[in-house]
């Protein structure tokens, strides 16, 4: 391992660990009955309800799991981490954090220009500093995950992402259209015009609406880029990054917006869109990946028949391998 890569690992791991501390401590204090950061007594009473207690416990475990995942990727035995585990955890982190990392900084600037402040909506029941600490931590964690996962993927599967995604078959294209296009269009609509009475409630501030727009744009891009096929040959890694990020974002953000619905009240339009988004985006992304692996495996088998030729390392029977 080069000294530059070791430095990257140390900095990213340190940043990820520090980013989780304020969030986890704040959640633990709320679970212990503290009212720190709360501006409304009614919100404190709601925080002790089953929905919020379970939600806080789950989010604490997710944050700790993210740090443990990153730590595993930097260990000497990192290549022995099962491919499916990297896929699942990497997809979860990407889907939950990418809109915050890419959308929130832009949204904060827009809100500052339009309104002269970046405070959250007045009816959140939480002090502005809570949002500052929490979302700053999310952004740092997202940067750390992006750096370490990208380094890991290039090191272990660089030969795969050096070839662009293949154009999906007709059925996969239909599945992707159902999963990604309605969700992407709805997010951009609600982001530009506001959630109104049909969209995700409590997302009225310019910074929040920018996150919705970025979420929608990523979803639409994930559908379009694989359709370009060989035209992405010169920027194949970027094509994979866009496809991966957009598919993960749509698959995770749709159910997340339902689980985090303001007051636990889910809007029917949002639920209907989410119903087709998660299976559609998962099916589209996994089909593209599977098709790509099968194509490379077939090419390797063809080369293996020639004298002195052997299959590329890491590809066997269309599966991800070390």
C-alpha positions, 0 to 999 in steps of 0.5 A: 500500500502506498503512503498516499493511500495510507494517509487517505485511510487515516484521514477518512477514518478519523473524519468518519469517527469524529463525524458520528460522535455528536450525532450519537451522543445527541441521540443517546441523550434524547433516549435518556430523557434529555431535552437538549436542543428541543424548543417545544415541550410537545416535541419532547413528549413525542420523542419518548414515543415508540416511533422515535425511540425505535428510530433513534436506536436504529439510526445510532446502529446505522452510524456505528455500522458505517464506521465499522464498515469503513474500518473493515475496508482499510484492514489487511484482510479487506479483500476477504470481505464478501462482495455482497456485503460491500454491495449492500452496505455501500449501497445503503450509505450511498443512497442515504448520504449522497443527496445530503453531500451533493444537495445540501451545500448548494441548497444552503447557499441558495437559502442564504442568498434568498432568505439571508439565513440558513435556519430550518423551518420554525415548526421543527421543534429543534434548535438550529444548532442541532441541524448544523451539527447533524448535517455537518456530520452527515456531510463529513461521513459521506465524504469519508465513505465516498473516498474509502469505498471508491479506493476499495472498489478501484483496488479490488474491481478496477478491471470491471469499472474500466469498461462502461455499463452495457445498454440494458435489454428491453425488459430491464429498460422498462423496469428502470423506467418505472422505478426511476422516472416517476420518482425522479420527476416527482422529486424535481417537481416537489423540489422546484414548486414545493411539496404542497399537500402531496409531497414530503412534508416539512421539506419547504426550505430552499435547502431542503428543496434543493436536496429533493431536486438533486435526488430527482436528478440523480435518479433520472441520470441513473436511468439515462447513462446506461442507455448510452452504452459504448458512448461512455467508453471514455468516461466509464468510471464516471458512468458507473458512479452516476448509475450506482449513485442514482440507483442507490439514491432512488432505492433508499430515499423512497422508503426513507421519506415514508419512514421519516414522514412528518408526524408519521403521516404518509402522503398517498402520492408519495407512497404510490411513487415509492411502491414502484421506485425501490423494486424498479431501481433495484431491479434495473441496477442489479440487471445492469451489473449482472449483464456486465459481469456476464459479458466480461465472463464470456469474453474471458472464456473466449480468450481462455480458449486461445493459446497462452490466454487465461481469464481475467483475475477476479471474474468467475462465472459472472460473479464478483471475486477478489 
